């Protein structure tokens, strides 16, 4: 009877094997996040300040702020992570890695905001 029973351990091992993501996944994700950020900025630029008086008009700008902020933050983190992974192994200790990541985070944020 045990021969006819399925090998659950083998089936689980086969089902849970690691899968490599596509090679262009990072580029596609980065371009999508960039376009979301740009669309949110365009939406906010097109919004008229005089419409602020009516709370019914707050939904689109609020959604644009949320979407743009989330996409911008994800884009900065993605770029920092990519740069951290490609950094040389000469960085010693957690403090050095954290300082380097914070500098990268600041540089990418400034680049996104157009300050540098």
Buried (B, 14 or more C-beta within 10 A) or exposed (E): EEEEEEEEEEEEEEEEEEEEEEEEEBEEBBEEBBEBBEBBEEBEEEBEEEEEEEEEBEEEBEEBEEBBEBBBBBBBBBBBEEBBEEEEEEBEEEEEEEEBBEEBBEBBBEEBEEEE
